[in-house]
Amino acid sequence: MGTGANTPFKDAENAALFRMLVATAVDGIIVIDALGTVRLYNSACESLFGYGPEEVLGRNIRMLMPAPYREEHDGYIDAYHRTGERKIIGIGREVFGQNKDGSTFPMYLSVGEGMFENERVFVGIIHDTTERHVAAARLREVQGELVHVSRMNEMGQMTSALAHELNQPLTAIMNYIRAAQRTIAALDDPAVVRARDLMEKAADQTGRAGQIIKRLRDFVEKREAIRAEEDLNRTIEEAIALALVGASDTNVKVVVDFDRGIPPVVMDRIQIQQVILNLVRNAVEALQDVARRELTIATRSDEPDYVHASFADTGPGLPDEVSSRLFQPFVTTKEKGMGIGLSICQSIVEAHGGRLWAVPNEGGGTVFHFRLPIAGL
């Protein structure tokens, strides 16, 4: 070991350590000089760009950039030398790199500036963000599916409720028409005969309206679900990510306690994620007016034929008048809510052969539970 005042290593050891760090770095490391010529190109860069060091060293860095950055790069360097105005140096930003095969990929580029042997150099650290973009795209896709299914389910719930409500007056109208027909059945006045004819047509149209509503209700209630064996933990993880989009400023602490050994469940993944999405968002909203904002999401398989998920918040809890009717349509604690979300969730869980319920959380708040039968039953 060296005895220098500033480092415990000798110069040779420092150089060897630097080479080892550069060679083993997970992220790409590139050093260019003041003219943009590549002076250092590590192994991670080979994996990112597909070029070997012999193809890059001594050439301009712009060869690794797609248009229009390739044509503009030298101008950026020249402008920085003239004005000292930093665009990316010391800041970092999302850009695109170009692979040897011509394809491009997203990357986060951090650039630092320094002096080496009295020469100005720039050090770039490159982190491939392809997986992050793929994950974000998948989240957007699932979110779109959830929004669509949510709208369809809400429409179905409302259609079913409207059909139920409309059937009653239609039945009453039909009864009144039939009673009126019986009342004037023995009369032969031409005006009465005309009235009987009109009543018969009214009865026919009333019956037709009832059949339309019945068919619409049957269509809504008999939709075939797309079910397959799914991992409940993974399904919940995806839904949590979606539910917390845009909720970063709510200061809600989410604690996950998954039993990684739970068996798979046969489910319509999008429908169950809609349930989870609803439960998590409801919990986040309930936590906005309390000091302790914590949501604990757990899974377990403590029943022989079921897997169980729970969502425990530390919110204000549910009023008694709401708690007793929680899963009925049009019951809500939200000023602008329609009160059909939990009713839809219950319908979805029960259609899967499961159960959804809520209990008070010890110490304050509410715990929502649902259980689903395991695959193979």
C-alpha positions in Angstrom: 0.0 0.0 0.0 1.2 3.5 -0.8 1.9 6.2 1.8 0.9 9.3 -0.2 -0.9 12.1 1.6 -4.0 12.0 -0.6 -4.5 8.3 -1.4 -3.5 5.0 0.2 -2.6 3.6 -3.3 0.4 4.1 -5.4 0.0 5.6 -8.8 0.4 2.2 -10.5 -2.2 0.8 -8.2 -4.5 3.7 -8.8 -4.3 3.1 -12.5 -4.9 -0.6 -12.1 -7.9 0.1 -9.9 -9.3 2.6 -12.4 -9.0 0.1 -15.2 -10.7 -2.6 -13.1 -13.6 -0.2 -12.2 -14.1 0.9 -15.8 -13.9 -2.7 -17.2 -16.4 -4.1 -14.6 -18.9 -1.2 -14.6 -22.5 -2.2 -15.3 -23.2 1.1 -17.1 -21.4 2.3 -20.2 -18.4 4.7 -19.7 -17.1 6.8 -22.5 -14.4 9.5 -22.4 -14.0 12.0 -25.2 -11.6 14.8 -25.8 -12.4 18.5 -26.6 -13.0 17.6 -30.2 -15.4 14.8 -29.5 -12.9 12.0 -30.2 -13.4 8.8 -28.2 -10.5 8.1 -25.8 -12.1 5.4 -23.6 -14.8 2.9 -24.3 -15.6 0.2 -21.8 -17.0 -3.3 -22.1 -20.5 -2.3 -21.1 -20.5 0.1 -24.1 -19.7 -2.9 -26.4 -22.8 -4.6 -25.2 -24.9 -1.4 -25.6 -23.7 -0.3 -29.0 -22.5 -3.5 -30.6 -19.1 -2.0 -31.7 -15.8 -3.3 -30.5 -13.2 -0.8 -29.1 -11.1 -0.9 -32.2 -14.1 0.4 -34.2 -14.8 3.3 -31.9 -11.5 4.5 -30.3 -10.1 7.5 -32.1 -13.3 8.2 -33.9 -15.9 11.0 -33.3 -18.5 10.1 -30.7 -21.3 11.1 -33.1 -21.0 7.7 -34.7 -23.0 6.3 -31.7 -25.8 8.9 -32.2 -28.9 8.7 -34.4 -30.0 11.6 -36.5 -30.5 14.5 -35.9 -28.2 14.4 -32.8 -25.3 13.0 -35.0 -25.3 16.1 -37.2 -25.8 18.5 -34.3 -23.2 17.2 -31.8 -20.1 19.0 -33.1 -22.0 22.2 -33.0 -23.0 21.6 -29.4 -19.3 21.1 -28.4 -18.2 24.2 -30.3 -20.9 26.3 -28.7 -19.9 25.1 -25.3 -16.3 26.0 -25.9 -17.3 29.5 -27.0 -20.0 30.3 -24.5 -19.5 27.9 -21.6 -23.2 27.4 -21.5 -24.1 23.9 -20.3 -26.8 21.9 -22.0 -26.2 18.5 -20.5 -22.8 18.6 -18.7 -23.3 18.1 -15.0 -27.1 17.6 -15.5 -27.9 14.4 -17.4 -30.9 13.7 -19.5 -32.8 11.0 -21.5 -31.4 10.6 -25.0 -31.1 7.9 -27.7 -28.1 5.9 -28.8 -27.6 4.1 -32.1 -26.5 0.5 -32.3 -24.2 -0.9 -34.9 -27.1 -2.5 -36.7 -28.8 0.9 -37.0 -31.4 0.3 -34.3 -31.8 2.9 -31.6 -32.4 2.5 -27.9 -33.3 4.9 -25.0 -30.6 5.7 -22.5 -29.9 8.1 -19.6 -26.7 10.0 -20.3 -24.8 11.8 -17.5 -21.8 13.9 -18.6 -19.0 15.2 -16.4 -16.1 17.4 -17.3 -12.5 17.3 -16.1 -8.8 17.7 -17.0 -6.5 14.9 -17.9 -2.8 15.6 -18.6 -3.6 19.3 -19.1 -6.3 18.4 -21.7 -10.1 18.9 -21.2 -12.1 15.7 -21.4 -15.7 14.7 -21.0 -16.8 11.6 -19.2 -20.2 10.0 -20.2 -22.0 7.5 -18.1 -24.7 5.6 -20.0 -27.5 3.7 -18.5 -29.8 1.7 -20.8 -33.4 2.5 -20.0 -35.0 0.1 -22.5 -36.5 -2.1 -19.8 -37.9 0.9 -18.0 -39.6 2.1 -21.2 -41.0 -1.4 -21.9 -42.4 -1.6 -18.3 -43.9 1.8 -18.7 -45.5 0.9 -22.0 -46.9 -2.3 -20.4 -48.3 -0.2 -17.5 -49.9 2.1 -19.9 -51.4 -0.8 -21.8 -52.7 -2.5 -18.7 -54.0 0.9 -17.5 -55.9 1.3 -20.8 -57.4 -2.1 -20.5 -58.4 -1.4 -16.9 -60.0 1.9 -17.8 -61.9 0.2 -20.7 -63.1 -2.7 -18.5 -64.0 -0.3 -15.7 -66.2 1.7 -18.0 -67.8 -1.4 -19.4 -68.5 -2.7 -15.9 -69.8 0.6 -14.7 -72.0 0.8 -17.8 -73.2 -2.8 -17.2 -74.0 -2.1 -13.6 -75.9 1.0 -14.5 -77.7 -0.8 -17.3 -78.7 -3.6 -15.0 -80.0 -1.2 -12.4 -81.9 0.9 -15.0 -83.3 -2.3 -16.5 -84.6 -3.3 -13.1 -86.1 0.1 -12.5 -87.7 0.4 -15.9 -89.3 -3.0 -15.8 -91.5 -2.0 -13.0 -93.2 1.0 -14.7 -93.4 -1.0 -18.0 -95.2 -3.8 -16.2 -97.5 -1.3 -14.6 -98.2 0.3 -18.0 -99.0 -3.1 -19.5 -101.4 -3.9 -16.6 -103.2 -0.6 -17.0 -103.6 -1.1 -20.8 -105.0 -4.6 -20.3 -107.4 -3.4 -17.6 -108.6 -0.6 -19.9 -109.0 -3.1 -22.7 -111.2 -5.3 -20.5 -113.2 -2.3 -19.4 -114.3 -1.3 -22.9 -114.3 -4.8 -24.5 -118.1 -5.0 -24.7 -118.6 -1.5 -26.2 -119.2 -1.2 -30.0 -118.9 2.5 -30.5 -116.6 3.3 -33.4 -114.4 5.6 -31.2 -114.1 2.8 -28.6 -113.1 0.3 -31.3 -110.5 2.8 -32.5 -109.3 3.2 -28.9 -109.1 -0.6 -28.5 -106.9 -0.8 -31.6 -104.6 1.9 -30.2 -104.4 0.2 -26.9 -103.4 -3.1 -28.5 -100.6 -1.3 -30.4 -99.5 0.4 -27.2 -99.4 -3.0 -25.4 -97.4 -4.5 -28.3 -94.8 -1.6 -28.1 -94.7 -1.9 -24.3 -94.0 -5.6 -24.6 -91.3 -4.9 -27.2 -89.6 -2.4 -24.9 -89.6 -5.0 -22.1 -87.9 -7.6 -24.4 -85.3 -5.1 -25.5 -84.4 -4.3 -21.9 -84.4 -8.1 -21.1 -82.0 -8.8 -23.9 -79.7 -5.9 -23.0 -79.7 -7.1 -19.4 -78.9 -10.7 -20.4 -76.1 -9.5 -22.6 -74.5 -7.4 -19.8 -74.8 -10.1 -17.1 -73.6 -13.0 -19.2 -70.3 -11.6 -20.6 -67.8 -14.4 -20.9 -64.7 -13.6 -18.8 -61.2 -14.4 -20.1 -59.7 -16.5 -17.4 -56.4 -18.2 -16.9 -54.1 -19.4 -14.2 -52.4 -16.3 -12.7 -50.1 -15.3 -9.9 -52.1 -13.2 -7.5 -49.0 -11.5 -6.1 -47.8 -10.4 -9.5 -51.4 -9.3 -10.4 -51.5 -7.1 -7.3 -48.0 -5.7 -7.9 -49.0 -4.5 -11.4 -52.3 -3.0 -10.1 -50.5 -1.2 -7.2 -48.1 0.4 -9.7 -51.1 1.7 -11.7 -53.1 2.8 -8.7 -50.2 4.9 -7.4 -49.6 6.7 -10.8 -49.9 10.4 -10.0 -50.1 9.7 -6.3 -46.4 10.4 -5.4 -47.4 13.7 -3.6 -49.9 12.0 -1.3 -47.1 10.8 1.1 -48.8 7.4 1.6 -46.5 4.6 2.7 -47.3 1.3 1.0 -46.1 -1.8 2.8 -46.3 -5.1 0.9 -46.3 -8.4 2.8 -46.7 -11.2 0.2 -46.7 -14.9 0.8 -44.6 -16.0 -2.1 -45.7 -19.6 -1.8 -49.4 -19.0 -2.5 -50.8 -21.3 -5.3 -52.1 -19.8 -8.6 -55.7 -18.6 -9.1 -57.9 -19.0 -12.2 -59.0 -15.5 -12.9 -59.7 -12.8 -15.4 -56.6 -10.8 -14.6 -57.9 -7.4 -15.8 -61.1 -7.8 -13.8 -59.3 -8.7 -10.6 -56.8 -5.8 -11.2 -59.8 -3.5 -11.4 -60.9 -4.6 -8.0 -57.4 -4.1 -6.6 -57.1 -0.7 -8.3 -60.4 0.4 -6.8 -59.4 -0.7 -3.3 -56.0 0.9 -3.4 -57.3 4.2 -4.7 -60.1 4.3 -2.2 -57.5 3.7 0.6 -55.2 6.5 -0.7 -58.1 8.9 -0.8 -59.2 7.9 2.7 -55.7 8.6 4.0 -55.5 12.2 2.8 -57.0 13.8 5.9 -55.0 11.8 8.6 -51.5 12.2 10.0 -50.5 8.6 9.7 -50.8 7.5 6.1 -50.1 3.8 5.7 -51.5 1.1 3.5 -50.5 -2.5 4.2 -51.2 -5.0 1.4 -50.8 -8.7 2.2 -51.5 -12.1 0.7 -51.6 -15.5 2.3 -53.1 -19.0 1.8 -54.3 -19.8 5.3 -57.5 -21.5 4.1 -57.3 -24.9 2.4 -58.9 -24.0 -0.9 -58.5 -20.2 -1.1 -55.9 -17.5 -1.4 -56.5 -14.3 0.6 -55.6 -10.6 0.0 -56.0 -7.8 2.5 -55.7 -4.0 2.1 -55.4 -2.3 5.6 -55.4 1.5 5.8 -54.9 3.8 8.8 -57.6 6.2 7.6 -60.6 7.5 9.5 -62.7 4.3 9.1 -66.2 4.0 7.7 -69.3 5.7 9.2 -71.8 3.1 10.6 -74.5 4.2 8.1 -72.2 3.5 5.2 -70.6 0.4 6.6 -73.8 -1.5 6.7 -74.6 -0.8 3.1 -71.1 -0.6 1.7 -71.5 -2.9 -1.3 -74.9 -1.7 -2.4 -75.0 0.4 -5.6 -75.0 4.2 -5.2 -73.7 4.2 -1.6 -70.6 6.4 -1.3 -68.7 8.7 1.1 -67.2 10.7 -1.8 -68.8 14.1 -2.7 -68.5 13.4 -6.4 -68.6 9.6 -6.3 -71.3 7.5 -8.0 -71.1 4.7 -5.4 -70.9 1.8 -7.8 -67.2 0.9 -7.6 -67.4 -1.4 -4.6 -70.6 -2.9 -5.9 -68.9 -3.8 -9.2 -65.9 -5.1 -7.2 -68.1 -7.4 -5.2 -69.8 -8.7 -8.4 -66.4 -9.4 -10.0 -65.1 -11.3 -6.9 -68.3 -13.3 -6.5 -68.3 -14.2 -10.2 -64.9 -15.7 -9.5 -66.3 -17.9 -6.7 -64.8 -15.6 -4.1 -65.9 -13.2 -1.4 -65.2 -9.5 -0.7 -65.7 -7.9 2.7 -64.5 -5.1 5.0 -63.8 -4.8 8.7 -62.5 -2.1 11.0 -58.7 -1.9 11.3 -57.4 -2.2 14.9 -56.2 1.3 15.9 -58.2 3.0 13.2 -59.0 2.7 9.6 -60.5 -0.1 7.4 -59.3 -3.4 6.2 -60.8 -4.8 2.9 -60.4 -8.5 2.3 -61.1 -10.7 -0.6 -60.5 -14.4 -1.2 -60.4 -16.4 -4.4 -60.4 -20.2 -4.9 -57.1 -21.7 -5.9 -56.7 -23.2 -9.4 -57.8 -26.8 -9.8 -60.9 -26.7 -7.7 
